[in-house]
Amino acid sequence: MKTFQIELQKVKAMGNRNGLIEARIDALVLPITARGDDNPSTTLSFSEETARVLMLLLKQQLSEVDGRKARSQR
């Protein structure tokens, strides 16, 4: 499995369709090699400010998805 270090720098836009939330982002993506005993996994890192923006945008997208669902599916 290929692993990467992804640094999320900016969330440009976010939308949803067909049950998926899609984000347009600026990110630095670097390949990393697994070390000895570590489980290979990709790491996503971002600043506190970017995390807050991401959280607000996700809440907005989820409320739009919930608004389109019938009341019995909520």
Secondary structure, 3 states (H helix, E strand, C coil): CCEEEEEEEEEEEEEEECCEEEEEEEEEEEEECCCCCCCCCCEEECCHHHHHHHHHHHHHHHHHHHHHCCHHHC
